[in-house]
Amino acid sequence: MPQTKKERAIFAFITVLITVHAYVFYSLYVINGNTLMTVSGKTSVINAIHSLGGVYMFGRYLPIYVVVLVELCFAYICEMLIGQPFSFKMASKNFDIKKTDSITFETAIITSTVAIMVPLMSFIAAWLYYPYYMGFNIFTLLANWLKLICFNFPFAYFTQLFFIQPFVRQLFKTILKRK
């Protein structure tokens, strides 16, 4: 596990870099793929995105790389300021780091991070992808936020627990040459 501030920043960046790409793929292809193809009349998601002029964000269509960069910035800031510090505190409240085996403690941290980051990033996404062309309604925003939490939580939990975090931790151990 990362121990210094610099190590935590690098660990968070690697995690966020992988996670944001996974979420953009999940959001565009799995959740919204059929809608994008129906609206554009195209037979593939990538062609649908290109024909629409990009991905709808901030009330306009933007290229996918802009969407990734915007989400990467938000996710990294949220992870560094809120996700990392509070997830460690939450895990430490329930488990003694000295008495608990490392896998259990790491699982508690991952679960806590997901519990913090999914509602937070879903709220940000509800603002970023809000259908501003329809006018603003707080109830629509809240409904979109809850919908995003319901879509994102299972995906986040399983990808973080079984794929992303084990990969990032192994990569980090290899880079730092730790056991």
N, CA, C and O of each residue as an XYZ file, in Angstrom:
716
protein
N       0.841     -1.185      0.000
C       0.000      0.000      0.000
C       0.882      1.242      0.000
O       1.969      1.236      0.577
N       0.408      2.320     -0.655
C       1.196      3.550     -0.658
C       1.332      4.121      0.747
O       0.395      4.078      1.544
N       2.514      4.657      1.035
C       2.779      5.136      2.390
C       3.014      6.639      2.469
O       2.603      7.272      3.441
N       3.663      7.220      1.473
C       3.928      8.658      1.502
C       2.861      9.395      0.691
O       2.086      8.775     -0.038
N       2.828     10.718      0.825
C       1.865     11.521      0.058
C       2.106     11.370     -1.442
O       1.163     11.277     -2.228
N       3.369     11.349     -1.821
C       3.703     11.200     -3.237
C       3.236      9.838     -3.752
O       2.678      9.750     -4.846
N       3.459      8.784     -2.978
C       3.014      7.447     -3.369
C       1.497      7.377     -3.458
O       0.957      6.759     -4.376
N       0.804      8.005     -2.512
C      -0.661      8.012     -2.544
C      -1.174      8.764     -3.772
O      -2.161      8.357     -4.385
N      -0.508      9.854     -4.128
C      -0.908     10.624     -5.306
C      -0.715      9.810     -6.585
O      -1.566      9.832     -7.474
N       0.401      9.096     -6.674
C       0.661      8.254     -7.848
C      -0.328      7.099     -7.909
O      -0.868      6.790     -8.971
N      -0.564      6.463     -6.766
C      -1.509      5.351     -6.686
C      -2.902      5.813     -7.113
O      -3.581      5.133     -7.882
N      -3.317      6.966     -6.613
C      -4.637      7.511     -6.963
C      -4.712      7.830     -8.448
O      -5.734      7.578     -9.086
N      -3.642      8.381     -9.001
C      -3.648      8.730    -10.425
C      -3.779      7.486    -11.297
O      -4.565      7.467    -12.244
N      -3.014      6.454    -10.977
C      -3.098      5.207    -11.752
C      -4.501      4.615    -11.649
O      -5.078      4.194    -12.651
N      -5.044      4.583    -10.438
C      -6.394      4.053    -10.231
C      -7.421      4.847    -11.020
O      -8.255      4.266    -11.713
N      -7.369      6.157    -10.921
C      -8.336      7.021    -11.596
C      -8.183      6.921    -13.113
O      -9.181      6.920    -13.834
N      -6.967      6.838    -13.597
C      -6.728      6.725    -15.035
C      -7.416      5.484    -15.603
O      -8.073      5.556    -16.642
N      -7.266      4.365    -14.933
C      -7.901      3.126    -15.386
C      -9.413      3.197    -15.194
O     -10.172      2.821    -16.087
N      -9.846      3.671    -14.044
C     -11.266      3.698    -13.711
C     -12.055      4.607    -14.647
O     -13.135      4.225    -15.098
N     -11.551      5.788    -14.948
C     -12.277      6.722    -15.818
C     -12.457      6.119    -17.211
O     -13.536      6.226    -17.794
N     -11.423      5.496    -17.742
C     -11.570      4.863    -19.054
C     -12.612      3.739    -19.009
O     -13.407      3.586    -19.936
N     -12.602      2.962    -17.936
C     -13.593      1.889    -17.792
C     -15.004      2.463    -17.721
O     -15.922      1.924    -18.339
N     -15.183      3.552    -16.974
C     -16.505      4.152    -16.827
C     -16.998      4.794    -18.109
O     -18.182      4.695    -18.430
N     -16.122      5.443    -18.843
C     -16.540      6.052    -20.105
C     -16.998      4.947    -21.061
O     -18.027      5.083    -21.722
N     -16.238      3.864    -21.132
C     -16.646      2.733    -21.968
C     -17.982      2.174    -21.494
O     -18.895      1.977    -22.296
N     -18.100      1.919    -20.193
C     -19.319      1.366    -19.611
C     -20.514      2.272    -19.891
O     -21.575      1.800    -20.300
N     -20.340      3.559    -19.672
C     -21.436      4.508    -19.851
C     -21.866      4.609    -21.314
O     -23.057      4.585    -21.621
N     -20.892      4.722    -22.207
C     -21.227      4.922    -23.613
C     -21.699      3.650    -24.298
O     -22.664      3.674    -25.061
N     -21.030      2.552    -24.033
C     -21.351      1.331    -24.759
C     -22.424      0.487    -24.071
O     -23.369      0.044    -24.723
N     -22.292      0.264    -22.780
C     -23.207     -0.643    -22.093
C     -24.522      0.045    -21.750
O     -25.592     -0.471    -22.071
N     -24.454      1.204    -21.103
C     -25.683      1.867    -20.644
C     -26.381      2.621    -21.777
O     -27.589      2.474    -21.965
N     -25.635      3.419    -22.525
C     -26.258      4.311    -23.509
C     -26.047      3.903    -24.962
O     -26.475      4.626    -25.861
N     -25.415      2.790    -25.215
C     -25.092      2.382    -26.589
C     -26.296      2.260    -27.492
O     -26.298      2.807    -28.595
N     -27.327      1.552    -27.047
C     -28.528      1.378    -27.882
C     -29.218      2.708    -28.157
O     -29.689      2.948    -29.269
N     -29.279      3.565    -27.154
C     -29.909      4.882    -27.342
C     -29.135      5.701    -28.362
O     -29.730      6.320    -29.244
N     -27.819      5.709    -28.247
C     -26.997      6.470    -29.195
C     -27.180      5.960    -30.622
O     -27.277      6.753    -31.559
N     -27.227      4.636    -30.789
C     -27.414      4.073    -32.134
C     -28.811      4.367    -32.674
O     -28.969      4.634    -33.865
N     -29.827      4.319    -31.808
C     -31.203      4.606    -32.235
C     -31.353      6.064    -32.659
O     -31.942      6.354    -33.700
N     -30.817      6.978    -31.852
C     -30.930      8.411    -32.141
C     -30.209      8.774    -33.439
O     -30.701      9.581    -34.228
N     -29.045      8.172    -33.649
C     -28.247      8.537    -34.822
C     -28.560      7.691    -36.054
O     -28.227      8.080    -37.173
N     -29.199      6.537    -35.855
C     -29.471      5.647    -36.980
C     -28.257      4.851    -37.419
O     -28.262      4.277    -38.508
N     -27.235      4.805    -36.613
C     -26.006      4.071    -36.941
C     -26.058      2.678    -36.329
O     -26.861      2.409    -35.436
N     -25.183      1.790    -36.825
C     -25.188      0.411    -36.344
C     -24.072      0.109    -35.354
O     -23.972     -1.015    -34.862
N     -23.237      1.090    -35.057
C     -22.215      0.901    -34.020
C     -22.172      2.144    -33.137
O     -22.505      3.246    -33.572
N     -21.762      1.945    -31.911
C     -21.740      3.048    -30.953
C     -20.734      4.112    -31.374
O     -21.033      5.305    -31.319
N     -19.559      3.695    -31.788
C     -18.525      4.684    -32.159
C     -18.977      5.509    -33.364
O     -18.723      6.713    -33.413
N     -19.637      4.886    -34.326
C     -20.170      5.638    -35.473
C     -21.284      6.581    -35.028
O     -21.398      7.695    -35.540
N     -22.097      6.140    -34.086
C     -23.167      6.995    -33.548
C     -22.573      8.223    -32.869
O     -23.049      9.340    -33.075
N     -21.542      8.020    -32.066
C     -20.889      9.144    -31.376
C     -20.294     10.112    -32.391
O     -20.441     11.327    -32.257
N     -19.626      9.574    -33.403
C     -19.035     10.445    -34.434
C     -20.107     11.211    -35.207
O     -19.934     12.395    -35.497
N     -21.214     10.543    -35.542
C     -22.263     11.225    -36.309
C     -22.961     12.311    -35.484
O     -23.432     13.306    -36.034
N     -23.023     12.115    -34.168
C     -23.626     13.128    -33.304
C     -22.670     14.280    -33.005
O     -23.086     15.301    -32.458
N     -21.409     14.128    -33.355
C     -20.429     15.175    -33.102
C     -19.747     15.036    -31.756
O     -19.119     15.981    -31.279
N     -19.862     13.868    -31.136
C     -19.200     13.618    -29.856
C     -20.186     13.149    -28.803
O     -21.251     12.613    -29.109
N     -19.803     13.367    -27.563
C     -20.599     12.946    -26.406
C     -21.209     14.197    -25.784
O     -20.539     15.220    -25.639
N     -22.485     14.107    -25.420
C     -23.185     15.250    -24.830
C     -22.681     15.500    -23.409
O     -22.812     14.647    -22.531
N     -22.102     16.686    -23.198
C     -21.603     17.106    -21.884
C     -21.613     18.624    -21.847
O     -21.289     19.274    -22.841
N     -21.976     19.184    -20.723
C     -22.039     20.650    -20.557
C     -23.016     21.294    -21.539
O     -22.848     22.460    -21.895
N     -24.028     20.556    -21.978
C     -25.008     21.119    -22.890
C     -24.565     21.187    -24.336
O     -25.215     21.845    -25.147
N     -23.465     20.517    -24.680
C     -22.995     20.485    -26.078
C     -22.310     19.152    -26.332
O     -22.050     18.395    -25.397
N     -22.023     18.871    -27.572
C     -21.344     17.626    -27.931
C     -19.841     17.864    -27.978
O     -19.360     18.775    -28.653
N     -19.113     17.027    -27.248
C     -17.661     17.160    -27.137
C     -16.984     15.847    -27.545
O     -17.576     14.777    -27.405
N     -15.752     15.924    -28.045
C     -15.029     14.694    -28.389
C     -14.818     13.812    -27.150
O     -14.782     14.308    -26.024
N     -14.681     12.512    -27.372
C     -14.530     11.564    -26.264
C     -13.316     11.911    -25.403
O     -13.382     11.799    -24.179
N     -12.207     12.331    -26.021
C     -11.021     12.628    -25.226
C     -11.263     13.782    -24.247
O     -10.666     13.807    -23.171
N     -12.122     14.727    -24.601
C     -12.462     15.824    -23.690
C     -13.264     15.281    -22.512
O     -13.032     15.665    -21.366
N     -14.203     14.392    -22.798
C     -15.002     13.762    -21.744
C     -14.092     13.023    -20.767
O     -14.248     13.141    -19.552
N     -13.144     12.262    -21.306
C     -12.195     11.518    -20.456
C     -11.372     12.483    -19.611
O     -11.198     12.253    -18.415
N     -10.865     13.548    -20.204
C     -10.046     14.515    -19.456
C     -10.838     15.213    -18.352
O     -10.337     15.387    -17.241
N     -12.065     15.609    -18.654
C     -12.901     16.279    -17.650
C     -13.176     15.323    -16.489
O     -13.009     15.689    -15.326
N     -13.594     14.106    -16.805
C     -13.885     13.137    -15.748
C     -12.628     12.762    -14.979
O     -12.685     12.550    -13.768
N     -11.499     12.676    -15.664
C     -10.231     12.367    -15.004
C      -9.884     13.441    -13.975
O      -9.477     13.122    -12.858
N     -10.042     14.692    -14.342
C      -9.744     15.793    -13.408
C     -10.658     15.754    -12.187
O     -10.186     15.834    -11.053
N     -11.957     15.631    -12.417
C     -12.901     15.564    -11.300
C     -12.617     14.354    -10.405
O     -12.584     14.474     -9.180
N     -12.415     13.198    -11.022
C     -12.204     11.969    -10.247
C     -10.917     12.040     -9.428
O     -10.894     11.611     -8.274
N      -9.852     12.575    -10.010
C      -8.583     12.652     -9.285
C      -8.688     13.601     -8.094
O      -8.217     13.286     -7.001
N      -9.296     14.745     -8.302
C      -9.460     15.713     -7.209
C     -10.322     15.113     -6.094
O      -9.986     15.215     -4.914
N     -11.434     14.488     -6.483
C     -12.315     13.871     -5.479
C     -11.625     12.727     -4.751
O     -11.784     12.574     -3.540
N     -10.870     11.933     -5.471
C     -10.155     10.809     -4.852
C      -9.111     11.305     -3.846
O      -8.997     10.762     -2.747
N      -8.359     12.326     -4.224
C      -7.298     12.830     -3.338
C      -7.863     13.565     -2.125
O      -7.346     13.418     -1.018
N      -8.919     14.355     -2.324
C      -9.440     15.170     -1.232
C     -10.458     14.448     -0.355
O     -10.558     14.734      0.838
N     -11.205     13.528     -0.925
C     -12.297     12.900     -0.182
C     -12.158     11.377     -0.126
O     -12.175     10.795      0.958
N     -12.021     10.735     -1.275
C     -12.024      9.279     -1.351
C     -10.955      8.600     -0.519
O     -11.268      7.787      0.350
N      -9.696      8.923     -0.775
C      -8.598      8.274     -0.045
C      -8.637      8.518      1.456
O      -8.627      7.557      2.225
N      -8.682      9.766      1.896
C      -8.624      9.979      3.342
C      -9.807      9.367      4.103
O      -9.623      8.753      5.154
N     -11.007      9.537      3.571
C     -12.181      9.052      4.299
C     -12.345      7.542      4.211
O     -12.841      6.922      5.152
N     -11.938      6.937      3.097
C     -12.071      5.480      2.998
C     -11.124      4.791      3.977
O     -11.479      3.770      4.566
N      -9.941      5.332      4.151
C      -9.014      4.753      5.129
C      -9.563      4.905      6.549
O      -9.468      3.987      7.363
N     -10.137      6.077      6.834
C     -10.737      6.293      8.166
C     -11.907      5.352      8.403
O     -12.048      4.800      9.495
N     -12.750      5.163      7.389
C     -13.892      4.255      7.530
C     -13.428      2.821      7.767
O     -13.975      2.120      8.619
N     -12.427      2.392      7.022
C     -11.910      1.028      7.184
C     -11.253      0.870      8.553
O     -11.393     -0.172      9.194
N     -10.544      1.892      8.998
C      -9.867      1.836     10.297
C     -10.845      1.835     11.463
O     -10.525      1.324     12.536
N     -12.030      2.401     11.269
C     -13.045      2.378     12.324
C     -13.534      0.959     12.602
O     -13.852      0.609     13.739
N     -13.587      0.160     11.559
C     -14.127     -1.193     11.677
C     -13.066     -2.277     11.845
O     -13.363     -3.363     12.344
N     -11.844     -1.992     11.435
C     -10.771     -2.986     11.507
C      -9.506     -2.354     12.060
O      -9.173     -1.215     11.731
N      -8.819     -3.085     12.885
C      -7.514     -2.646     13.397
C      -6.468     -3.075     12.381
O      -6.302     -4.266     12.116
N      -5.765     -2.105     11.815
C      -4.799     -2.397     10.752
C      -3.699     -3.359     11.210
O      -3.154     -4.107     10.399
N      -3.375     -3.341     12.496
C      -2.313     -4.205     13.017
C      -2.788     -5.636     13.267
O      -1.990     -6.573     13.230
N      -4.081     -5.803     13.520
C      -4.612     -7.125     13.851
C      -5.340     -7.800     12.683
O      -5.628     -8.995     12.742
N      -5.633     -7.049     11.639
C      -6.406     -7.567     10.511
C      -5.461     -7.934      9.375
O      -4.509     -7.209      9.086
N      -5.738     -9.079      8.729
C      -4.882     -9.450      7.591
C      -5.053     -8.423      6.469
O      -6.094     -7.776      6.362
N      -4.030     -8.284      5.643
C      -3.982     -7.211      4.651
C      -5.095     -7.308      3.617
O      -5.612     -6.278      3.184
N      -5.476     -8.503      3.210
C      -6.527     -8.638      2.196
C      -7.861     -8.118      2.727
O      -8.587     -7.424      2.015
N      -8.180     -8.449      3.961
C      -9.432     -7.971      4.561
C      -9.415     -6.458      4.693
O     -10.410     -5.796      4.398
N      -8.290     -5.905      5.134
C      -8.212     -4.452      5.305
C      -8.271     -3.738      3.954
O      -8.935     -2.708      3.835
N      -7.593     -4.261      2.943
C      -7.639     -3.663      1.612
C      -9.048     -3.731      1.033
O      -9.503     -2.794      0.377
N      -9.737     -4.846      1.280
C     -11.124     -4.978      0.823
C     -12.016     -3.950      1.503
O     -12.909     -3.385      0.871
N     -11.782     -3.706      2.779
C     -12.547     -2.682      3.498
C     -12.284     -1.298      2.919
O     -13.205     -0.489      2.808
N     -11.052     -1.021      2.555
C     -10.712      0.276      1.954
C     -11.384      0.413      0.595
O     -11.960      1.457      0.289
N     -11.315     -0.637     -0.222
C     -11.938     -0.595     -1.551
C     -13.446     -0.379     -1.431
O     -14.022      0.449     -2.137
N     -14.074     -1.131     -0.533
C     -15.518     -1.003     -0.336
C     -15.882      0.398      0.136
O     -16.867      0.976     -0.323
N     -15.096      0.939      1.044
C     -15.349      2.295      1.547
C     -15.158      3.333      0.451
O     -15.925      4.292      0.353
N     -14.135      3.139     -0.369
C     -13.886      4.075     -1.466
C     -15.054      4.071     -2.443
O     -15.511      5.128     -2.877
N     -15.530      2.886     -2.783
C     -16.676      2.787     -3.693
C     -17.903      3.464     -3.069
O     -18.635      4.182     -3.750
N     -18.118      3.229     -1.782
C     -19.272      3.822     -1.094
C     -19.206      5.351     -1.072
O     -20.243      6.013     -1.030
N     -18.017      5.905     -1.099
C     -17.844      7.363     -1.109
C     -17.866      7.913     -2.534
O     -18.575      8.874     -2.831
N     -17.084      7.293     -3.404
C     -16.866      7.854     -4.736
C     -18.057      7.691     -5.684
O     -18.299      8.572     -6.509
N     -18.796      6.600     -5.587
C     -19.912      6.407     -6.517
C     -20.974      7.504     -6.357
O     -21.344      8.120     -7.357
N     -21.476      7.774     -5.152
C     -22.453      8.871     -5.052
C     -21.865     10.233     -5.442
O     -22.540     11.050     -6.068
N     -20.615     10.465     -5.071
C     -19.970     11.744     -5.378
C     -19.794     11.936     -6.885
O     -20.206     12.960     -7.431
N     -19.190     10.965     -7.553
C     -18.956     11.093     -8.989
C     -20.262     11.001     -9.778
O     -20.383     11.608    -10.843
N     -21.229     10.256     -9.274
C     -22.529     10.200     -9.942
C     -23.228     11.556     -9.871
O     -23.908     11.960    -10.813
N     -23.057     12.249     -8.757
C     -23.629     13.593     -8.626
C     -22.965     14.556     -9.604
O     -23.638     15.357    -10.252
N     -21.657     14.473     -9.705
C     -20.940     15.324    -10.662
C     -21.388     14.996    -12.082
O     -21.633     15.897    -12.884
N     -21.495     13.703    -12.392
C     -21.932     13.285    -13.732
C     -23.363     13.737    -14.017
O     -23.689     14.086    -15.152
N     -24.213     13.732    -12.998
C     -25.588     14.202    -13.196
C     -25.596     15.666    -13.652
O     -26.447     16.056    -14.451
N     -24.670     16.467    -13.160
C     -24.536     17.863    -13.593
C     -23.901     17.948    -14.984
O     -24.363     18.706    -15.836
N     -22.843     17.167    -15.207
C     -22.123     17.238    -16.483
C     -22.990     16.806    -17.662
O     -22.943     17.420    -18.728
N     -23.776     15.755    -17.470
C     -24.556     15.175    -18.562
C     -26.038     15.551    -18.500
O     -26.861     14.949    -19.190
N     -26.371     16.523    -17.691
C     -27.769     16.953    -17.553
C     -28.308     17.427    -18.913
O     -27.596     18.112    -19.647
N     -29.542     17.074    -19.252
C     -30.122     17.529    -20.531
C     -30.561     19.002    -20.462
O     -31.748     19.308    -20.350
N     -29.587     19.888    -20.530
C     -29.863     21.322    -20.376
C     -30.768     21.873    -21.467
O     -31.412     22.903    -21.265
N     -30.833     21.214    -22.614
C     -31.696     21.663    -23.697
C     -33.173     21.615    -23.304
O     -34.004     22.262    -23.942
N     -33.508     20.847    -22.249
C     -34.895     20.747    -21.768
C     -35.206     21.772    -20.680
O     -36.329     21.818    -20.179
N     -34.227     22.590    -20.312
C     -34.404     23.481    -19.170
C     -33.968     22.741    -17.911
O     -33.808     21.521    -17.933
N     -33.777     23.468    -16.821
C     -33.285     22.842    -15.599
C     -34.427     22.577    -14.629
O     -35.303     23.418    -14.429
N     -34.397     21.376    -14.026
C     -35.360     20.995    -13.011
C     -34.605     20.195    -11.952
O     -33.965     19.194    -12.274
N     -34.673     20.618    -10.711
C     -33.941     19.959     -9.627
C     -34.361     18.500     -9.462
O     -33.538     17.654     -9.114
N     -35.635     18.202     -9.708
C     -36.111     16.824     -9.569
C     -35.535     15.924    -10.666
O     -35.240     14.753    -10.425
N     -35.378     16.473    -11.855
C     -34.740     15.721    -12.941
C     -33.288     15.443    -12.592
O     -32.793     14.338    -12.816
N     -32.601     16.442    -12.042
C     -31.213     16.258    -11.622
C     -31.113     15.157    -10.570
O     -30.270     14.267    -10.686
N     -31.963     15.208     -9.549
C     -31.926     14.203     -8.485
C     -32.279     12.812     -9.007
O     -31.678     11.822     -8.591
N     -33.248     12.734     -9.911
C     -33.612     11.443    -10.508
C     -32.453     10.888    -11.332
O     -32.169      9.692    -11.276
N     -31.783     11.751    -12.097
C     -30.620     11.316    -12.875
C     -29.498     10.851    -11.960
O     -28.822      9.864    -12.250
N     -29.300     11.563    -10.854
C     -28.261     11.195     -9.885
C     -28.536      9.801     -9.305
O     -27.644      8.953     -9.269
N     -29.762      9.571     -8.857
C     -30.107      8.261     -8.298
C     -29.992      7.151     -9.341
O     -29.548      6.046     -9.030
N     -30.389      7.446    -10.571
C     -30.259      6.463    -11.658
C     -28.790      6.116    -11.877
O     -28.443      4.946    -12.036
N     -27.932      7.126    -11.886
C     -26.504      6.885    -12.082
C     -25.913      6.075    -10.932
O     -25.080      5.199    -11.164
N     -26.326      6.349     -9.708
C     -25.844      5.558     -8.574
C     -26.231      4.092     -8.766
O     -25.416      3.194     -8.553
N     -27.468      3.860     -9.165
C     -27.936      2.479     -9.363
C     -27.171      1.764    -10.477
O     -26.874      0.576    -10.351
N     -26.852      2.462    -11.556
C     -26.067      1.864    -12.634
C     -24.603      1.673    -12.235
O     -24.003      0.639    -12.527
N     -24.038      2.676    -11.568
C     -22.597      2.696    -11.325
C     -22.138      1.862    -10.140
O     -21.032      1.323    -10.162
N     -22.960      1.746     -9.114
C     -22.495      1.057     -7.907
C     -22.094     -0.400     -8.149
O     -20.992     -0.786     -7.759
N     -22.934     -1.219     -8.772
C     -22.505     -2.614     -8.985
C     -21.258     -2.704     -9.862
O     -20.357     -3.498     -9.592
N     -21.212     -1.884    -10.913
C     -20.046     -1.886    -11.794
C     -18.791     -1.482    -11.029
O     -17.748     -2.125    -11.152
N     -18.893     -0.424    -10.244
C     -17.739      0.060     -9.479
C     -17.273     -0.970     -8.469
O     -16.079     -1.249     -8.361
N     -18.206     -1.528     -7.739
C     -17.837     -2.477     -6.688
C     -17.083     -3.669     -7.266
O     -16.005     -4.018     -6.785
N     -17.641     -4.286     -8.284
C     -17.017     -5.494     -8.815
C     -15.747     -5.211     -9.605
O     -14.789     -5.977     -9.503
N     -15.706     -4.151    -10.378
C     -14.474     -3.863    -11.116
C     -13.351     -3.431    -10.178
O     -12.201     -3.828    -10.367
N     -13.676     -2.619     -9.166
C     -12.635     -2.189     -8.227
C     -12.130     -3.366     -7.390
O     -10.925     -3.530     -7.200
N     -13.048     -4.169     -6.900
C     -12.672     -5.268     -6.002
C     -11.917     -6.381     -6.712
O     -10.949     -6.915     -6.170
N     -12.346     -6.736     -7.915
C     -11.789     -7.913     -8.571
C     -10.813     -7.631     -9.711
O     -10.046     -8.518    -10.088
N     -10.820     -6.433    -10.263
C      -9.957     -6.171    -11.409
C      -9.009     -4.978    -11.210
O      -7.788     -5.134    -11.216
N      -9.586     -3.809    -11.038
C      -8.777     -2.590    -11.050
C      -7.826     -2.522     -9.859
O      -6.620     -2.362    -10.052
N      -8.333     -2.639     -8.643
C      -7.460     -2.524     -7.472
C      -6.410     -3.634     -7.390
O      -5.257     -3.335     -7.082
N      -6.751     -4.897     -7.651
C      -5.669     -5.901     -7.647
C      -4.586     -5.595     -8.680
O      -3.397     -5.773     -8.414
N      -5.005     -5.132     -9.862
C      -4.028     -4.784    -10.895
C      -3.162     -3.603    -10.462
O      -1.938     -3.648    -10.586
N      -3.795     -2.553     -9.958
C      -3.055     -1.354     -9.549
C      -2.125     -1.677     -8.375
O      -0.984     -1.215     -8.352
N      -2.589     -2.450     -7.418
C      -1.741     -2.811     -6.275
C      -0.540     -3.645     -6.716
O       0.570     -3.439     -6.225
N      -0.752     -4.580     -7.635
C       0.359     -5.387     -8.136
C       1.331     -4.531     -8.930
O       2.546     -4.671     -8.794
N       0.794     -3.648     -9.757
C       1.634     -2.725    -10.524
C       2.443     -1.841     -9.584
O       3.638     -1.630     -9.791
N       1.792     -1.333     -8.563
C       2.444     -0.456     -7.598
C       3.544     -1.204     -6.845
O       4.634     -0.666     -6.648
N       3.268     -2.432     -6.426
C       4.285     -3.240     -5.739
C       5.469     -3.505     -6.651
O       6.616     -3.488     -6.205
N       5.197     -3.753     -7.934
C       6.269     -4.009     -8.896
C       7.117     -2.753     -9.097
O       8.345     -2.827     -9.138
N       6.465     -1.618     -9.221
C       7.183     -0.359     -9.429
C       8.063     -0.046     -8.226
O       9.221      0.340     -8.384
N       7.515     -0.212     -7.019
C       8.262      0.111     -5.804
C       9.086     -1.060     -5.284
O       9.828     -0.923     -4.311
N       8.953     -2.209     -5.935
C       9.689     -3.419     -5.535
C       9.460     -3.775     -4.077
O      10.403     -3.992     -3.316
N       8.151     -3.833     -3.693
C       7.774     -4.190     -2.330
C       7.104     -5.547     -2.309
O       6.626     -6.033     -3.334
N       7.070     -6.159     -1.128
C       6.364     -7.427     -0.964
C       4.909     -7.165     -0.705
O       4.133     -8.105     -0.537
